[in-house]
Amino acid sequence: MNVVSAKPAVARIRMRILVVEDDRTIRQMYRSALMLAGFDVDAVDDGLAALRRLPEGRPDLGLL
């Protein structure tokens, strides 16, 4: 007997997160942890860099 899965194909949308942190070690820790959790991550070291990155990346969430 052949059994066919009834699960529909679902496209997964990856959320993009912008991390703004001046401490390099903490910034890298956040970036690594979020990437392992399946997020697309941009990380910058100050607010000005974050403002410049906004039009390019269009993040779903910003962590300051």
PDB file with SEQRES, HELIX, SHEET and CRYST1 records, atoms N, CA, C and O in Angstrom:
SEQRES   1 A   64  MET ASN VAL VAL SER ALA LYS PRO ALA VAL ALA ARG ILE          
SEQRES   2 A   64  ARG MET ARG ILE LEU VAL VAL GLU ASP ASP ARG THR ILE          
SEQRES   3 A   64  ARG GLN MET TYR ARG SER ALA LEU MET LEU ALA GLY PHE          
SEQRES   4 A   64  ASP VAL ASP ALA VAL ASP ASP GLY LEU ALA ALA LEU ARG          
SEQRES   5 A   64  ARG LEU PRO GLU GLY ARG PRO ASP LEU GLY LEU LEU              
HELIX    1 AA1 ARG A   24  LEU A   36  1                                  13    
HELIX    2 AA2 GLY A   47  GLY A   57  1                                  11    
SHEET    1 AA1 3 ASP A  40  VAL A  44  0                                        
SHEET    2 AA1 3 ARG A  16  VAL A  20  1                                        
SHEET    3 AA1 3 LEU A  61  LEU A  63  1                                        
CRYST1    1.000    1.000    1.000  90.00  90.00  90.00 P 1           1          
ATOM      1  N   MET A   1       0.843  -1.179   0.000  1.00  0.00           N  
ATOM      2  CA  MET A   1       0.000   0.000   0.000  1.00  0.00           C  
ATOM      3  C   MET A   1       0.886   1.240   0.000  1.00  0.00           C  
ATOM      4  O   MET A   1       1.766   1.367   0.852  1.00  0.00           O  
ATOM      5  N   ASN A   2       0.671   2.143  -0.929  1.00  0.00           N  
ATOM      6  CA  ASN A   2       1.413   3.396  -1.003  1.00  0.00           C  
ATOM      7  C   ASN A   2       0.729   4.468  -0.176  1.00  0.00           C  
ATOM      8  O   ASN A   2      -0.479   4.675  -0.283  1.00  0.00           O  
ATOM      9  N   VAL A   3       1.503   5.140   0.642  1.00  0.00           N  
ATOM     10  CA  VAL A   3       0.959   6.223   1.459  1.00  0.00           C  
ATOM     11  C   VAL A   3       1.594   7.518   0.990  1.00  0.00           C  
ATOM     12  O   VAL A   3       2.818   7.623   0.913  1.00  0.00           O  
ATOM     13  N   VAL A   4       0.774   8.493   0.678  1.00  0.00           N  
ATOM     14  CA  VAL A   4       1.254   9.791   0.219  1.00  0.00           C  
ATOM     15  C   VAL A   4       1.008  10.808   1.320  1.00  0.00           C  
ATOM     16  O   VAL A   4      -0.086  10.878   1.881  1.00  0.00           O  
ATOM     17  N   SER A   5       2.017  11.582   1.621  1.00  0.00           N  
ATOM     18  CA  SER A   5       1.884  12.601   2.655  1.00  0.00           C  
ATOM     19  C   SER A   5       0.910  13.686   2.209  1.00  0.00           C  
ATOM     20  O   SER A   5       0.952  14.144   1.067  1.00  0.00           O  
ATOM     21  N   ALA A   6       0.048  14.082   3.108  1.00  0.00           N  
ATOM     22  CA  ALA A   6      -0.931  15.122   2.808  1.00  0.00           C  
ATOM     23  C   ALA A   6      -0.427  16.507   3.194  1.00  0.00           C  
ATOM     24  O   ALA A   6      -1.181  17.479   3.133  1.00  0.00           O  
ATOM     25  N   LYS A   7       0.839  16.608   3.591  1.00  0.00           N  
ATOM     26  CA  LYS A   7       1.384  17.899   3.997  1.00  0.00           C  
ATOM     27  C   LYS A   7       1.579  18.782   2.774  1.00  0.00           C  
ATOM     28  O   LYS A   7       2.204  18.361   1.801  1.00  0.00           O  
ATOM     29  N   PRO A   8       1.051  20.004   2.813  1.00  0.00           N  
ATOM     30  CA  PRO A   8       1.254  20.911   1.678  1.00  0.00           C  
ATOM     31  C   PRO A   8       2.681  21.440   1.663  1.00  0.00           C  
ATOM     32  O   PRO A   8       3.325  21.561   2.705  1.00  0.00           O  
ATOM     33  N   ALA A   9       3.156  21.748   0.482  1.00  0.00           N  
ATOM     34  CA  ALA A   9       4.488  22.354   0.361  1.00  0.00           C  
ATOM     35  C   ALA A   9       4.389  23.799   0.830  1.00  0.00           C  
ATOM     36  O   ALA A   9       3.566  24.566   0.331  1.00  0.00           O  
ATOM     37  N   VAL A  10       5.217  24.160   1.775  1.00  0.00           N  
ATOM     38  CA  VAL A  10       5.183  25.511   2.339  1.00  0.00           C  
ATOM     39  C   VAL A  10       6.545  26.163   2.123  1.00  0.00           C  
ATOM     40  O   VAL A  10       7.579  25.607   2.495  1.00  0.00           O  
ATOM     41  N   ALA A  11       6.531  27.332   1.527  1.00  0.00           N  
ATOM     42  CA  ALA A  11       7.771  28.088   1.353  1.00  0.00           C  
ATOM     43  C   ALA A  11       8.091  28.783   2.666  1.00  0.00           C  
ATOM     44  O   ALA A  11       7.246  29.490   3.215  1.00  0.00           O  
ATOM     45  N   ARG A  12       9.290  28.591   3.172  1.00  0.00           N  
ATOM     46  CA  ARG A  12       9.697  29.236   4.418  1.00  0.00           C  
ATOM     47  C   ARG A  12      10.344  30.567   4.094  1.00  0.00           C  
ATOM     48  O   ARG A  12      11.253  30.648   3.269  1.00  0.00           O  
ATOM     49  N   ILE A  13       9.873  31.590   4.741  1.00  0.00           N  
ATOM     50  CA  ILE A  13      10.430  32.924   4.565  1.00  0.00           C  
ATOM     51  C   ILE A  13      11.364  33.198   5.739  1.00  0.00           C  
ATOM     52  O   ILE A  13      10.957  33.140   6.899  1.00  0.00           O  
ATOM     53  N   ARG A  14      12.609  33.494   5.422  1.00  0.00           N  
ATOM     54  CA  ARG A  14      13.576  33.774   6.478  1.00  0.00           C  
ATOM     55  C   ARG A  14      13.475  35.236   6.886  1.00  0.00           C  
ATOM     56  O   ARG A  14      13.514  36.134   6.045  1.00  0.00           O  
ATOM     57  N   MET A  15      13.348  35.457   8.168  1.00  0.00           N  
ATOM     58  CA  MET A  15      13.305  36.824   8.679  1.00  0.00           C  
ATOM     59  C   MET A  15      14.710  37.398   8.715  1.00  0.00           C  
ATOM     60  O   MET A  15      15.679  36.690   8.989  1.00  0.00           O  
ATOM     61  N   ARG A  16      14.806  38.692   8.435  1.00  0.00           N  
ATOM     62  CA  ARG A  16      16.086  39.397   8.446  1.00  0.00           C  
ATOM     63  C   ARG A  16      16.148  40.257   9.719  1.00  0.00           C  
ATOM     64  O   ARG A  16      15.220  41.007  10.021  1.00  0.00           O  
ATOM     65  N   ILE A  17      17.245  40.132  10.444  1.00  0.00           N  
ATOM     66  CA  ILE A  17      17.443  40.877  11.690  1.00  0.00           C  
ATOM     67  C   ILE A  17      18.694  41.746  11.554  1.00  0.00           C  
ATOM     68  O   ILE A  17      19.741  41.288  11.097  1.00  0.00           O  
ATOM     69  N   LEU A  18      18.562  43.000  11.959  1.00  0.00           N  
ATOM     70  CA  LEU A  18      19.699  43.916  11.983  1.00  0.00           C  
ATOM     71  C   LEU A  18      20.145  44.075  13.432  1.00  0.00           C  
ATOM     72  O   LEU A  18      19.395  44.578  14.269  1.00  0.00           O  
ATOM     73  N   VAL A  19      21.368  43.644  13.722  1.00  0.00           N  
ATOM     74  CA  VAL A  19      21.941  43.757  15.061  1.00  0.00           C  
ATOM     75  C   VAL A  19      22.845  44.983  15.089  1.00  0.00           C  
ATOM     76  O   VAL A  19      23.742  45.122  14.257  1.00  0.00           O  
ATOM     77  N   VAL A  20      22.603  45.876  16.056  1.00  0.00           N  
ATOM     78  CA  VAL A  20      23.436  47.071  16.237  1.00  0.00           C  
ATOM     79  C   VAL A  20      24.080  46.967  17.612  1.00  0.00           C  
ATOM     80  O   VAL A  20      23.406  47.099  18.633  1.00  0.00           O  
ATOM     81  N   GLU A  21      25.381  46.732  17.633  1.00  0.00           N  
ATOM     82  CA  GLU A  21      26.104  46.542  18.895  1.00  0.00           C  
ATOM     83  C   GLU A  21      27.542  47.004  18.706  1.00  0.00           C  
ATOM     84  O   GLU A  21      28.215  46.580  17.767  1.00  0.00           O  
ATOM     85  N   ASP A  22      28.016  47.880  19.603  1.00  0.00           N  
ATOM     86  CA  ASP A  22      29.365  48.404  19.445  1.00  0.00           C  
ATOM     87  C   ASP A  22      30.447  47.442  19.930  1.00  0.00           C  
ATOM     88  O   ASP A  22      31.593  47.545  19.491  1.00  0.00           O  
ATOM     89  N   ASP A  23      30.117  46.523  20.813  1.00  0.00           N  
ATOM     90  CA  ASP A  23      31.091  45.549  21.285  1.00  0.00           C  
ATOM     91  C   ASP A  23      31.190  44.394  20.279  1.00  0.00           C  
ATOM     92  O   ASP A  23      30.223  43.670  20.045  1.00  0.00           O  
ATOM     93  N   ARG A  24      32.376  44.242  19.695  1.00  0.00           N  
ATOM     94  CA  ARG A  24      32.558  43.253  18.614  1.00  0.00           C  
ATOM     95  C   ARG A  24      32.237  41.822  19.058  1.00  0.00           C  
ATOM     96  O   ARG A  24      31.606  41.071  18.313  1.00  0.00           O  
ATOM     97  N   THR A  25      32.661  41.446  20.252  1.00  0.00           N  
ATOM     98  CA  THR A  25      32.433  40.082  20.740  1.00  0.00           C  
ATOM     99  C   THR A  25      30.948  39.800  20.899  1.00  0.00           C  
ATOM    100  O   THR A  25      30.464  38.748  20.481  1.00  0.00           O  
ATOM    101  N   ILE A  26      30.232  40.728  21.497  1.00  0.00           N  
ATOM    102  CA  ILE A  26      28.788  40.555  21.688  1.00  0.00           C  
ATOM    103  C   ILE A  26      28.076  40.541  20.346  1.00  0.00           C  
ATOM    104  O   ILE A  26      27.172  39.733  20.127  1.00  0.00           O  
ATOM    105  N   ARG A  27      28.482  41.439  19.439  1.00  0.00           N  
ATOM    106  CA  ARG A  27      27.876  41.495  18.105  1.00  0.00           C  
ATOM    107  C   ARG A  27      28.043  40.162  17.374  1.00  0.00           C  
ATOM    108  O   ARG A  27      27.098  39.664  16.762  1.00  0.00           O  
ATOM    109  N   GLN A  28      29.241  39.588  17.438  1.00  0.00           N  
ATOM    110  CA  GLN A  28      29.491  38.307  16.785  1.00  0.00           C  
ATOM    111  C   GLN A  28      28.703  37.176  17.443  1.00  0.00           C  
ATOM    112  O   GLN A  28      28.238  36.265  16.758  1.00  0.00           O  
ATOM    113  N   MET A  29      28.551  37.227  18.775  1.00  0.00           N  
ATOM    114  CA  MET A  29      27.776  36.213  19.482  1.00  0.00           C  
ATOM    115  C   MET A  29      26.311  36.246  19.044  1.00  0.00           C  
ATOM    116  O   MET A  29      25.718  35.209  18.747  1.00  0.00           O  
ATOM    117  N   TYR A  30      25.732  37.461  19.009  1.00  0.00           N  
ATOM    118  CA  TYR A  30      24.342  37.600  18.546  1.00  0.00           C  
ATOM    119  C   TYR A  30      24.197  37.093  17.113  1.00  0.00           C  
ATOM    120  O   TYR A  30      23.273  36.346  16.792  1.00  0.00           O  
ATOM    121  N   ARG A  31      25.122  37.513  16.267  1.00  0.00           N  
ATOM    122  CA  ARG A  31      25.045  37.119  14.854  1.00  0.00           C  
ATOM    123  C   ARG A  31      25.103  35.603  14.698  1.00  0.00           C  
ATOM    124  O   ARG A  31      24.293  35.025  13.974  1.00  0.00           O  
ATOM    125  N   SER A  32      26.038  34.964  15.362  1.00  0.00           N  
ATOM    126  CA  SER A  32      26.175  33.504  15.266  1.00  0.00           C  
ATOM    127  C   SER A  32      24.941  32.782  15.792  1.00  0.00           C  
ATOM    128  O   SER A  32      24.436  31.859  15.152  1.00  0.00           O  
ATOM    129  N   ALA A  33      24.461  33.198  16.945  1.00  0.00           N  
ATOM    130  CA  ALA A  33      23.297  32.539  17.552  1.00  0.00           C  
ATOM    131  C   ALA A  33      22.056  32.700  16.673  1.00  0.00           C  
ATOM    132  O   ALA A  33      21.297  31.749  16.485  1.00  0.00           O  
ATOM    133  N   LEU A  34      21.852  33.891  16.141  1.00  0.00           N  
ATOM    134  CA  LEU A  34      20.672  34.130  15.300  1.00  0.00           C  
ATOM    135  C   LEU A  34      20.765  33.382  13.972  1.00  0.00           C  
ATOM    136  O   LEU A  34      19.759  32.882  13.468  1.00  0.00           O  
ATOM    137  N   MET A  35      21.963  33.305  13.409  1.00  0.00           N  
ATOM    138  CA  MET A  35      22.131  32.565  12.159  1.00  0.00           C  
ATOM    139  C   MET A  35      21.885  31.076  12.389  1.00  0.00           C  
ATOM    140  O   MET A  35      21.267  30.419  11.552  1.00  0.00           O  
ATOM    141  N   LEU A  36      22.357  30.539  13.505  1.00  0.00           N  
ATOM    142  CA  LEU A  36      22.104  29.135  13.827  1.00  0.00           C  
ATOM    143  C   LEU A  36      20.613  28.859  14.026  1.00  0.00           C  
ATOM    144  O   LEU A  36      20.137  27.751  13.780  1.00  0.00           O  
ATOM    145  N   ALA A  37      19.886  29.883  14.475  1.00  0.00           N  
ATOM    146  CA  ALA A  37      18.444  29.752  14.668  1.00  0.00           C  
ATOM    147  C   ALA A  37      17.668  29.903  13.359  1.00  0.00           C  
ATOM    148  O   ALA A  37      16.446  29.758  13.338  1.00  0.00           O  
ATOM    149  N   GLY A  38      18.384  30.197  12.261  1.00  0.00           N  
ATOM    150  CA  GLY A  38      17.738  30.249  10.960  1.00  0.00           C  
ATOM    151  C   GLY A  38      17.393  31.626  10.432  1.00  0.00           C  
ATOM    152  O   GLY A  38      16.658  31.745   9.451  1.00  0.00           O  
ATOM    153  N   PHE A  39      17.912  32.671  11.068  1.00  0.00           N  
ATOM    154  CA  PHE A  39      17.630  34.027  10.615  1.00  0.00           C  
ATOM    155  C   PHE A  39      18.727  34.522   9.676  1.00  0.00           C  
ATOM    156  O   PHE A  39      19.873  34.080   9.760  1.00  0.00           O  
ATOM    157  N   ASP A  40      18.365  35.448   8.779  1.00  0.00           N  
ATOM    158  CA  ASP A  40      19.353  36.201   8.014  1.00  0.00           C  
ATOM    159  C   ASP A  40      19.751  37.369   8.905  1.00  0.00           C  
ATOM    160  O   ASP A  40      18.883  38.066   9.431  1.00  0.00           O  
ATOM    161  N   VAL A  41      21.033  37.590   9.079  1.00  0.00           N  
ATOM    162  CA  VAL A  41      21.491  38.595  10.049  1.00  0.00           C  
ATOM    163  C   VAL A  41      22.470  39.563   9.399  1.00  0.00           C  
ATOM    164  O   VAL A  41      23.416  39.161   8.723  1.00  0.00           O  
ATOM    165  N   ASP A  42      22.214  40.854   9.623  1.00  0.00           N  
ATOM    166  CA  ASP A  42      23.176  41.910   9.310  1.00  0.00           C  
ATOM    167  C   ASP A  42      23.607  42.462  10.661  1.00  0.00           C  
ATOM    168  O   ASP A  42      22.773  42.628  11.552  1.00  0.00           O  
ATOM    169  N   ALA A  43      24.880  42.744  10.827  1.00  0.00           N  
ATOM    170  CA  ALA A  43      25.367  43.274  12.095  1.00  0.00           C  
ATOM    171  C   ALA A  43      26.267  44.474  11.827  1.00  0.00           C  
ATOM    172  O   ALA A  43      27.164  44.425  10.985  1.00  0.00           O  
ATOM    173  N   VAL A  44      26.009  45.546  12.556  1.00  0.00           N  
ATOM    174  CA  VAL A  44      26.794  46.778  12.424  1.00  0.00           C  
ATOM    175  C   VAL A  44      27.193  47.263  13.810  1.00  0.00           C  
ATOM    176  O   VAL A  44      26.653  46.816  14.821  1.00  0.00           O  
ATOM    177  N   ASP A  45      28.162  48.200  13.838  1.00  0.00           N  
ATOM    178  CA  ASP A  45      28.702  48.609  15.128  1.00  0.00           C  
ATOM    179  C   ASP A  45      28.188  49.938  15.674  1.00  0.00           C  
ATOM    180  O   ASP A  45      28.533  50.306  16.797  1.00  0.00           O  
ATOM    181  N   ASP A  46      27.374  50.667  14.913  1.00  0.00           N  
ATOM    182  CA  ASP A  46      26.827  51.914  15.460  1.00  0.00           C  
ATOM    183  C   ASP A  46      25.540  52.314  14.740  1.00  0.00           C  
ATOM    184  O   ASP A  46      25.164  51.737  13.719  1.00  0.00           O  
ATOM    185  N   GLY A  47      24.884  53.316  15.306  1.00  0.00           N  
ATOM    186  CA  GLY A  47      23.605  53.766  14.766  1.00  0.00           C  
ATOM    187  C   GLY A  47      23.689  54.326  13.361  1.00  0.00           C  
ATOM    188  O   GLY A  47      22.791  54.102  12.550  1.00  0.00           O  
ATOM    189  N   LEU A  48      24.750  55.049  13.064  1.00  0.00           N  
ATOM    190  CA  LEU A  48      24.909  55.619  11.731  1.00  0.00           C  
ATOM    191  C   LEU A  48      25.025  54.507  10.681  1.00  0.00           C  
ATOM    192  O   LEU A  48      24.409  54.585   9.618  1.00  0.00           O  
ATOM    193  N   ALA A  49      25.808  53.483  10.983  1.00  0.00           N  
ATOM    194  CA  ALA A  49      25.929  52.338  10.063  1.00  0.00           C  
ATOM    195  C   ALA A  49      24.583  51.639   9.909  1.00  0.00           C  
ATOM    196  O   ALA A  49      24.249  51.166   8.822  1.00  0.00           O  
ATOM    197  N   ALA A  50      23.811  51.572  10.987  1.00  0.00           N  
ATOM    198  CA  ALA A  50      22.478  50.951  10.920  1.00  0.00           C  
ATOM    199  C   ALA A  50      21.558  51.744   9.999  1.00  0.00           C  
ATOM    200  O   ALA A  50      20.830  51.161   9.195  1.00  0.00           O  
ATOM    201  N   LEU A  51      21.589  53.073  10.112  1.00  0.00           N  
ATOM    202  CA  LEU A  51      20.756  53.910   9.247  1.00  0.00           C  
ATOM    203  C   LEU A  51      21.134  53.748   7.781  1.00  0.00           C  
ATOM    204  O   LEU A  51      20.270  53.747   6.905  1.00  0.00           O  
ATOM    205  N   ARG A  52      22.429  53.613   7.523  1.00  0.00           N  
ATOM    206  CA  ARG A  52      22.876  53.396   6.141  1.00  0.00           C  
ATOM    207  C   ARG A  52      22.460  52.027   5.621  1.00  0.00           C  
ATOM    208  O   ARG A  52      22.229  51.868   4.422  1.00  0.00           O  
ATOM    209  N   ARG A  53      22.362  51.045   6.495  1.00  0.00           N  
ATOM    210  CA  ARG A  53      22.035  49.681   6.099  1.00  0.00           C  
ATOM    211  C   ARG A  53      20.534  49.480   5.873  1.00  0.00           C  
ATOM    212  O   ARG A  53      20.138  48.579   5.134  1.00  0.00           O  
ATOM    213  N   LEU A  54      19.703  50.305   6.498  1.00  0.00           N  
ATOM    214  CA  LEU A  54      18.253  50.121   6.410  1.00  0.00           C  
ATOM    215  C   LEU A  54      17.703  50.052   4.983  1.00  0.00           C  
ATOM    216  O   LEU A  54      16.945  49.130   4.681  1.00  0.00           O  
ATOM    217  N   PRO A  55      18.051  50.984   4.095  1.00  0.00           N  
ATOM    218  CA  PRO A  55      17.498  50.902   2.749  1.00  0.00           C  
ATOM    219  C   PRO A  55      17.949  49.655   1.974  1.00  0.00           C  
ATOM    220  O   PRO A  55      17.220  49.165   1.111  1.00  0.00           O  
ATOM    221  N   GLU A  56      19.126  49.153   2.274  1.00  0.00           N  
ATOM    222  CA  GLU A  56      19.656  47.982   1.574  1.00  0.00           C  
ATOM    223  C   GLU A  56      19.017  46.687   2.036  1.00  0.00           C  
ATOM    224  O   GLU A  56      18.622  45.853   1.222  1.00  0.00           O  
ATOM    225  N   GLY A  57      18.917  46.522   3.360  1.00  0.00           N  
ATOM    226  CA  GLY A  57      18.525  45.236   3.908  1.00  0.00           C  
ATOM    227  C   GLY A  57      17.072  45.078   4.263  1.00  0.00           C  
ATOM    228  O   GLY A  57      16.572  43.954   4.294  1.00  0.00           O  
ATOM    229  N   ARG A  58      16.374  46.158   4.531  1.00  0.00           N  
ATOM    230  CA  ARG A  58      14.974  46.105   4.942  1.00  0.00           C  
ATOM    231  C   ARG A  58      14.732  45.034   6.010  1.00  0.00           C  
ATOM    232  O   ARG A  58      14.024  44.060   5.754  1.00  0.00           O  
ATOM    233  N   PRO A  59      15.314  45.204   7.213  1.00  0.00           N  
ATOM    234  CA  PRO A  59      15.181  44.184   8.236  1.00  0.00           C  
ATOM    235  C   PRO A  59      13.749  44.083   8.773  1.00  0.00           C  
ATOM    236  O   PRO A  59      12.996  45.057   8.777  1.00  0.00           O  
ATOM    237  N   ASP A  60      13.401  42.882   9.222  1.00  0.00           N  
ATOM    238  CA  ASP A  60      12.105  42.662   9.863  1.00  0.00           C  
ATOM    239  C   ASP A  60      12.167  43.069  11.332  1.00  0.00           C  
ATOM    240  O   ASP A  60      11.147  43.385  11.944  1.00  0.00           O  
ATOM    241  N   LEU A  61      13.387  43.056  11.893  1.00  0.00           N  
ATOM    242  CA  LEU A  61      13.568  43.370  13.308  1.00  0.00           C  
ATOM    243  C   LEU A  61      14.937  43.988  13.501  1.00  0.00           C  
ATOM    244  O   LEU A  61      15.908  43.573  12.867  1.00  0.00           O  
ATOM    245  N   GLY A  62      15.016  44.977  14.373  1.00  0.00           N  
ATOM    246  CA  GLY A  62      16.292  45.573  14.744  1.00  0.00           C  
ATOM    247  C   GLY A  62      16.562  45.335  16.209  1.00  0.00           C  
ATOM    248  O   GLY A  62      15.696  45.594  17.044  1.00  0.00           O  
ATOM    249  N   LEU A  63      17.759  44.841  16.545  1.00  0.00           N  
ATOM    250  CA  LEU A  63      18.165  44.657  17.939  1.00  0.00           C  
ATOM    251  C   LEU A  63      19.234  45.678  18.250  1.00  0.00           C  
ATOM    252  O   LEU A  63      20.280  45.710  17.603  1.00  0.00           O  
ATOM    253  N   LEU A  64      18.969  46.522  19.254  1.00  0.00           N  
ATOM    254  CA  LEU A  64      19.915  47.572  19.629  1.00  0.00           C  
ATOM    255  C   LEU A  64      20.503  47.273  20.989  1.00  0.00           C  
ATOM    256  O   LEU A  64      21.326  48.040  21.488  1.00  0.00           O  
TER     257      LEU A  64                                                      
END                                                                             
